[in-house]
Amino acid sequence: MSIKSDLRVIINSAMTVDGKISTISGDSKISSKEDLVRLHKLRSKVDAIMVGINTVIIDNPMLNVRINNIKKKSPSRIIIDSTGKIPLNSKILRSASQINTIIIVTKEADKDIIDKINSFGAKVLVIGTKSVNLPKLFNILYEMGYKKILVEGGGELNWSCITSGLVTDLILTISPKIIGGKKAITLVEGSGYSKISNGVNLQLVRVTKKKNNEIILYYKL
Ligand SMILES: NC(=O)c1ccc[n+]([C@@H]2O[C@H](COP(=O)([O-])OP(=O)(O)OC[C@H]3O[C@@H](n4cnc5c(N)ncnc54)[C@H](OP(=O)(O)O)[C@@H]3O)[C@@H](O)[C@H]2O)c1
């Protein structure tokens, strides 16, 4: 299955100097207000924002565009959720009748759960058997007109996207903090490579240093 050449898949993430994207308790408010403005501007320029189900469960995000002077409507929201365990009281489902929302499940999801999600106004696509088949998903999304997709984590989804060869851009805010914790989620989780030589190579295209000592790294893959 070929991925189209004008498909852009951008990972944006904020991490601490020690590579964590959340603390041991799941606190992920790492970016400064200024960096969040940048993120929301980026959101306003993409067709869809994608996150993994753990991020929805832990952060309960809205995933919309919240900048006063930007008129563009919020992009679609795509949630990767094999079994359909998205909380029924999540902000995503509660706003699904106003903002286009697609929940991607697999054959593991019960029909009752799919019906329940549909009843909030969210669309459900069944793609994959155990975990969501991302190459297939991105092809389907492309055919649906989604050509610029912003992936906002978490670590497991980042790993799957990067190792599937689907990601074109990585934008990384490094916050001048160290938070530690073996169980704190890092930028990329998954099973990992055993050799450095197998790692995914990145090309650094731009670096921005902010007055608050945040650094923003722009990579191409
Ligand atoms: N600082 C930041 O920029 C930032 C951004 C986002 C998130 N976060 C933090 O990241 C943490 C969550 O990250 P996480 O790594 O635990 O989870 P995640 O990436 O949000 O979600 C992963 C889950 O998605 C489901 N999934 C289904 N198909 C998949 C596939 N092909 N590849 C990967 N996942 C698939 C799996 O659950 P099922 O099998 O149950 O479907 C998997 O466990 C939260 O603490 C959040 O606060 C930080």
The ligand as an SDF file (V2000), in Angstrom:
LIG
                    3D

 48 52  0  0  0  0  0  0  0  0999 V2000
    4.0290   16.5880   26.1930 N   0  0  0  0  0  0  0  0  0  0  0  0
    3.3510   16.3070   25.1160 C   0  0  0  0  0  0  0  0  0  0  0  0
    3.5460   16.9480   24.0610 O   0  0  0  0  0  0  0  0  0  0  0  0
    2.3300   15.2020   25.1350 C   0  0  0  0  0  0  0  0  0  0  0  0
    1.4830   15.0600   24.0370 C   0  0  0  0  0  0  0  0  0  0  0  0
    0.5650   14.0070   24.0500 C   0  0  0  0  0  0  0  0  0  0  0  0
    0.5130   13.1260   25.1120 C   0  0  0  0  0  0  0  0  0  0  0  0
    1.3340   13.2890   26.1620 N   0  0  0  0  0  0  0  0  0  0  0  0
    1.3020   12.3600   27.2870 C   0  0  0  0  0  0  0  0  0  0  0  0
    1.5260   11.0420   26.8110 O   0  0  0  0  0  0  0  0  0  0  0  0
    0.9100   10.1150   27.7020 C   0  0  0  0  0  0  0  0  0  0  0  0
    0.1890    9.0280   26.9250 C   0  0  0  0  0  0  0  0  0  0  0  0
    1.0910    8.3880   26.0750 O   0  0  0  0  0  0  0  0  0  0  0  0
    1.0810    6.8050   25.8670 P   0  0  0  0  0  0  0  0  0  0  0  0
    2.3350    6.4440   25.1680 O   0  0  0  0  0  0  0  0  0  0  0  0
    0.7870    6.1550   27.1710 O   0  0  0  0  0  0  0  0  0  0  0  0
   -0.2010    6.5360   24.9860 O   0  0  0  0  0  0  0  0  0  0  0  0
   -0.8080    7.0680   23.5980 P   0  0  0  0  0  0  0  0  0  0  0  0
    0.2230    7.0850   22.5370 O   0  0  0  0  0  0  0  0  0  0  0  0
   -1.5730    8.3070   23.8740 O   0  0  0  0  0  0  0  0  0  0  0  0
   -1.8810    5.9260   23.2830 O   0  0  0  0  0  0  0  0  0  0  0  0
   -1.4030    4.6260   22.9770 C   0  0  0  0  0  0  0  0  0  0  0  0
   -2.5540    3.6510   22.8650 C   0  0  0  0  0  0  0  0  0  0  0  0
   -3.2170    3.7930   21.5960 O   0  0  0  0  0  0  0  0  0  0  0  0
   -3.7360    2.5420   21.2190 C   0  0  0  0  0  0  0  0  0  0  0  0
   -3.2920    2.1360   19.8950 N   0  0  0  0  0  0  0  0  0  0  0  0
   -4.0690    1.4500   19.0260 C   0  0  0  0  0  0  0  0  0  0  0  0
   -3.4040    1.2010   17.9100 N   0  0  0  0  0  0  0  0  0  0  0  0
   -2.1650    1.7230   18.0570 C   0  0  0  0  0  0  0  0  0  0  0  0
   -1.0190    1.7600   17.2410 C   0  0  0  0  0  0  0  0  0  0  0  0
   -0.9990    1.2440   16.0040 N   0  0  0  0  0  0  0  0  0  0  0  0
    0.0900    2.3500   17.7250 N   0  0  0  0  0  0  0  0  0  0  0  0
    0.1100    2.9060   18.9460 C   0  0  0  0  0  0  0  0  0  0  0  0
   -0.9530    2.9090   19.7840 N   0  0  0  0  0  0  0  0  0  0  0  0
   -2.0780    2.3170   19.3330 C   0  0  0  0  0  0  0  0  0  0  0  0
   -3.2380    1.5240   22.2320 C   0  0  0  0  0  0  0  0  0  0  0  0
   -4.2650    1.3320   23.1910 O   0  0  0  0  0  0  0  0  0  0  0  0
   -5.4550    0.3110   22.8660 P   0  0  0  0  0  0  0  0  0  0  0  0
   -4.8030   -0.9690   22.4720 O   0  0  0  0  0  0  0  0  0  0  0  0
   -6.2050    0.2380   24.1340 O   0  0  0  0  0  0  0  0  0  0  0  0
   -6.2510    0.9150   21.7600 O   0  0  0  0  0  0  0  0  0  0  0  0
   -2.0620    2.2330   22.8760 C   0  0  0  0  0  0  0  0  0  0  0  0
   -1.7940    1.7840   24.1840 O   0  0  0  0  0  0  0  0  0  0  0  0
   -0.0200   10.9040   28.5880 C   0  0  0  0  0  0  0  0  0  0  0  0
    0.5140   11.0090   29.8920 O   0  0  0  0  0  0  0  0  0  0  0  0
   -0.0370   12.2830   27.9590 C   0  0  0  0  0  0  0  0  0  0  0  0
   -0.1720   13.2990   28.9250 O   0  0  0  0  0  0  0  0  0  0  0  0
    2.2510   14.3250   26.1950 C   0  0  0  0  0  0  0  0  0  0  0  0
  1  2  1  0
  2  3  2  0
  2  4  1  0
  4  5  1  0
  4 48  2  0
  5  6  2  0
  6  7  1  0
  7  8  2  0
  8  9  1  0
  8 48  1  0
  9 10  1  0
  9 46  1  0
 10 11  1  0
 11 12  1  0
 11 44  1  0
 12 13  1  0
 13 14  1  0
 14 15  2  0
 14 16  1  0
 14 17  1  0
 17 18  1  0
 18 19  2  0
 18 20  1  0
 18 21  1  0
 21 22  1  0
 22 23  1  0
 23 24  1  0
 23 42  1  0
 24 25  1  0
 25 26  1  0
 25 36  1  0
 26 27  1  0
 26 35  1  0
 27 28  2  0
 28 29  1  0
 29 30  1  0
 29 35  2  0
 30 31  1  0
 30 32  2  0
 32 33  1  0
 33 34  2  0
 34 35  1  0
 36 37  1  0
 36 42  1  0
 37 38  1  0
 38 39  2  0
 38 40  1  0
 38 41  1  0
 42 43  1  0
 44 45  1  0
 44 46  1  0
 46 47  1  0
M  CHG  2   8   1  16  -1
M  END
$$$$
